[in-house]
Amino acid sequence: MTISLASPANGSSAQRLANLRRRAGRIGQFLLRMARNPLTAIGGGIVLLLMIVALFAPWIAPFHPLVQDLNNALTAPNAVHWFGTDEFGRDIFSRLVYGARITLYIVLLVSITVGPLGLLLGVTAGYFGGKVDMLLMRITDIFISFPSLVLALAFVAALGPGLEHVVIAITLTAWPPIARLARAETLSLRQADFISAVRLQGASSLRVLWRHIVPLCMPSVIIRITMNMAGIILTAAGLGFLGLGAQPPDPEWGAMISSGRTYMMECWWVVTIPGLAILINSLAFNFLGDGLRDILDPRSE
């Protein structure tokens, strides 16, 4: 009589451990493929640095971003104030560090709202077609027909200034391209043989969409959202510059440029430093999006 020493619990633990190892290997391969592209590595590094700066802002910033020191107003960059001070004597470097939190707050909130919204509308229009497709796509065309910044200005003007209203306004202007992308992906998938086989097995439309079509559309949507993040940063900065985003004295980068434009001829650092922060982070998200497209989109191989 042979007694097996392996229990079901040990077998399930070994299987979970094997699954974790496989996932870790996939993540390692993914990061390695990203590191092979210099621009993608640079973009990912800058985005990671932005996240670290935003997370540890109280420990990184040498000064409080809101405390004024009129005796040191408009001080040029030096050993104490690395990026100089603004018209109220506030340290620009510290305000940039805390402003990273506002930028990431807007980017993340818009991304996690616009992605599901555009994906839901796109796959619904593409899968069901007919009147559903026509209605949803005509609504999409109406939103696309307006420039995104102009439409965002209209929404913020109607809702009122504030970060939450900026997020809502940018979300309402950023979902149409994602919806059209998801619709195009769904149109190419709904007549596939494996989708027909799933239908013949009695699967409902909801199950087909959720279990089969949505996962296949996700890589393209993630790529598009990542590449849209640069536009989100620019739109948020534009609204802040016009006084419709974060309100003073919050250290939002666009608002910093707006308040410093009066002194830009004599004190270049007041406008140049926040502008460079917007430029560098926008380029970083573009580089990261290009890299994700090369890795996640099989048609790019």
N, C-alpha and C positions, 0 to 999 in steps of 0.2 A: 504493500500500500504506500503510495507516494503522497506526501503532504506538500502542498504549494505554500511557499513562504510569502508570496506576493498577495497582499490584500487589495480589495477594490479601492480603498483610500490611497494606498501607496501608488496604485496604477494611475489614479486620477491626478495625484500630485506630480508624478513623473510626466504625465501628459501636459499639465499646465506649465511645468518647467520647460518642456520642449517647445511649447507654443511661445513662451516668453523669449527663449533663445532665438527662435525663428524671427520674431518681431524685432528683437534687438539687431539681428543680422540685417534685416531689411532696412531698418533705420540707418545702420552704419553704411550700407551700400548707397542709400539715398544721399546721405551727407557727403560721401566720397565722390559721388557724381556731381554734386553741387560744387565741391572744392576744386574739381578739375577745370571748371570754367572760372577764369580770374575775375571777370566782371560780376558773375553771380556770387563768388566768394566775397568780393568787396561789398556788394549790396547787402548780402546776408549779415556780414560782420557789422555794417553800419546800423542795420535794423536791430540787431542784437544789442549793440552798444546803446542805441536809443532806449530800448526797453530797460536795460540795466540802469541807465541814468534816471529814467522816470521812476523806477522802483526804489532806488536809493538816493533820491533827490535831497532829503534832509541831511544826509551824511556827505554828499558831494558838494553841495552849494556852500561856499564860505560865508555868505551873508544871507540874511532874510530877504526874500524877493520884494517885500512890500514896505520895508522900513526905509524912510527917507532920510537923507543926509545932505541938506542943501549946501553945506560948506564944501562938499565934494561934487557938486553938480557939474555935469559935462566934463568929467576928468578923462583924459586920454588913457588908453591902455597902458598899464604899468605893472610892476611886480605885485602890487596889492590887488588892484582891480584888473584882472587879466584882459578883459574885453572892454574896459572903461566903465563909465557910469552914464546914466541918462539925465534928463533935465531936472530930476528930483534927487539926484545923487544915489539912486538905487543901482546896485551892482548888476551889470548886464549879463555877466556869466551866470550868476545865480538865477536871474529871471529866465534865461534860456533853459537852464536845467529844470526849473519848475514848469516852464512852458512845454517841455517835452511831455509832461503828464497830460496837459490839456490836449495836445496834438494826438497822442495815442488814445486818449479817451474818445475823441471824435472818430478817429479812424476805426477803432475796434467796434464801437457801437454801430456805426454805419455799416461796417462789413457784416456783422452778425445779424443785422436786420435786412439789409438789401439782398444778401445772398439767398436766404430762404424765400423771400418774397418774389424775387425774379425767377428763381428755380421753380417755385410752385406754379406761377402763372405761365411760364414757358412750357413746362412739360404738360400742363393741362391743355393748353391751346394746341400743342403739337400732337398729342395723343388722341384727343376727341375730335379735332378738326371741325369742319362745318361751321355752324353758327357760333359755337363757342370760340373757335379759332378766330373767326372774323371779328367778333365783339372784343376779345382781349387784344388782338393785334391793332385794331383801330384805336383803342385806348392808348396802347403803347406808342402808336404813331403820333398821337396828339402830344404826348410828353416829349418824344424825340424831336418834334418839329421846333421846339424852343431851345435856345442855347441854355446849357445847364446852369451857368452862373446867373443868367437873367431869371430863369425859373426859380432858382434858389432864393434870389433876392425878393421875388414876389411872395414866396411862401413865408420867408422870415419877416417881411414887412407886414404880412397879414397876422402872423403869430406873435410877433414882437421879438426884441433882442433876447439873447440868452443861449447858452450852450445846448440845452435840450432842444430848443427850437431850431438851432443850426443842424443838429443831428437829424431831426425830422425832415427839414427842408432838403438836405443833401440826399437822404434816403429816397425821398419822393422823386428826385431827379436822376438818381443813379441806377434804379432798377430796370428801366426799359432795355438797355443793351444786354443785360444778363438774361432777361426774359426772351429776347430774340435769339440769343445764343442757345439757350436751353430748348427753345422750340425747334431750332434747326437740328440740334442733336436728336431730339425726339422723333422728328420726321424721318430721319435716316435709320432709326432703330425700330420703329413700331411695325414695320413690315419685315423685320428680320425673321429668319426661320425659328430661332429659339424663342422669340416672343410668340409666334404662332403656336409653337408646341406647348408653351405655358398656358395659352388660352384654351387649347384643346383639352388640357388636363382639368379645366374648370376653374382656373384662377380668376378672381374678380379683377376689374379694372384697377381698383385701388391697390391690390396686391402686386399686379404687374408694374404699376408705376413705382411703388415704394421699394419693392424687392429687386427689380431688374433695370428699369429705365433711369431712375434717380441716381443709383450708384454709378452708372456709366456716364451720366452727365456731370457728376461732381468734379472730376479733374479739370474739365474745361471751365466750369464755373469758378473753381478755386483760382485758376490761372487768371481769369478775367478780373476777379475781385482784387487779387494782388496787384495787378497792373493798374487798376482803378484807384488804388490807395494814393498814388501820386496826385491824381486829380482831386481826390478828397482833401488832401493837405492843402493844395492850392486854392480850392474853393473855400475851405474853412478860413484860410489866411486872408482871402479876398473879402469875405464877410466881416472878419475881424478888423481889417483895414477900414472898412466903411462904417464901423461902429455898430454892426448888427450881430456880432458874435459875442465872445467873452467880453464882459464889461470891466472898465477900469475899477480897481488897480490890478486885476488878474493879469499875469504875465503871458498872454497869448502872443505868438510871434507876429501875426498880422497886425494886431493892435499896437505892438511895440514899434513896428515900422510907421504906423499912422501917427503915433504920438511924437516920433522923432523926426518926421519929414520936415518940420519947421527948421531944424538945426542941421540938416544933412549937408549943407555946403561948408559949414565951418567944422562940424563934428561928424565926420564920415562914419565913425564906428556905430553911432546910434541906429543907423538904418542898415548899414552894410552887414553887420554881424547877424541880426535876425534874418535878413534876406539870404545870406549864405546858409544858414541853418535850414531854411525852407528848401533851397535849391539842392543841398546835399542829400537831405532825406527823401525828397521827391525822386532824385536820380537813383538812390539806393533801392527804393521800392520798384522802380522800373527795371533795374538790373535783376532784382530778385524775381520779378515776374517773368522776365525773359528766361531765366534759368529754370524756373518751374515749368514753363512751357516746353522747354527742351527735354525735361525729365519725364513729365507726366503725360504729355501728348504723344502717343505712339506714331502719329502721322508725321511728326517732326524728325523722326529718326531716319 
